[in-house]
Amino acid sequence: MANHTGYGAVRQLRNRTGRSWTETLAILSGNTVRTLILAMPQLSAGTLLPESAGRPASKATRIACSHCTLSRGAGNHVIVHTTHERVLCPRHRLWTGDGNAGTGTQVRLDTCPGILAAHRHHRNLITRFGRPAVLEAFEASSLINWQWYEKFGHFGCFTDRTIALTAPGDTPQAARPATIAAALYPSVVDLASALASPYWQAAAKSPDPAAFLEKISSQITDGWIPQGFGDPLRRWMTQERTMPTFTGPETISPSSPQGTTHNAPAATFTNLGQL
């Protein structure tokens, strides 16, 4: 659109030069091939660049905010590489995290401001403890909270958020996966804040974890204290590793030859607008 070039002209250029779609778009938009692939994973047939092969596949891509992409003429179903905390669009208050399968599945968050507050808390945790620690804590917390949900439906705060997010005419029991994921998110962040904290990690793994369990019961589990080896939090407390295994840095930029990590921001839609 920026170059006033129709689809037919782009196709003719590609056929005439013998270049790939990605190379053709790079020429027209003035971007590098790498920039385009990071912004639009579809151009690489869903595969990551070799430099980013260590990133977890489950968090490598998300469906971008449909309002943002529509306003830039990119359609309402755009896949982007991103980082783990980019689970919602603060501007349009849409859930872009887990559970979004396609067009029309992004849940509006206007009725549940606690989710927006949890997102601010999430970003503050990254500033306080660093991205690697928060990423691993968030992954562990997500696993624990989802297992609690699968076992007994989670806790009262989750039920309240599910009701607030449920569309008129629907029932909380028939909530969509995106609604469930959004309703769980504040609890995931609250638990992740404890798991990422060196102080609370030490308390959790000490011979007397009563203070840690009291914190969890008062802030997350409605007064219930996790018990028994079958409980996912209790299993985490007995692990030698403080966090589950995580291979590779969570980053958009490749690691340097020395192995240092560049925590660059996720690819934005500026590149899409230039096309």
LINCOR-V206922 format. One record per run of one state. SS is the DSSP state (h for helix, s for strand, l for the rest). FROM is the first residue (numbers start at 1). TO is the last residue. Records with the same first field share a line. If there is no record, write none. Layout:
SS->FROM-TO + FROM-TO
//
This chain:
l->1-6 + 18-20 + 30-32 + 40-40 + 45-49 + 53-56 + 64-65 + 72-78 + 82-87 + 90-93 + 96-107 + 109-112 + 130-130 + 153-155 + 166-171 + 175-176 + 197-197 + 205-209 + 220-231 + 239-269 + 275-275
h->7-17 + 21-29 + 33-39 + 41-44 + 50-52 + 57-60 + 66-71 + 113-129 + 131-152 + 156-165 + 172-174 + 177-196 + 198-204 + 210-219 + 232-238 + 270-274
s->61-63 + 79-81 + 88-89 + 94-95 + 108-108
//
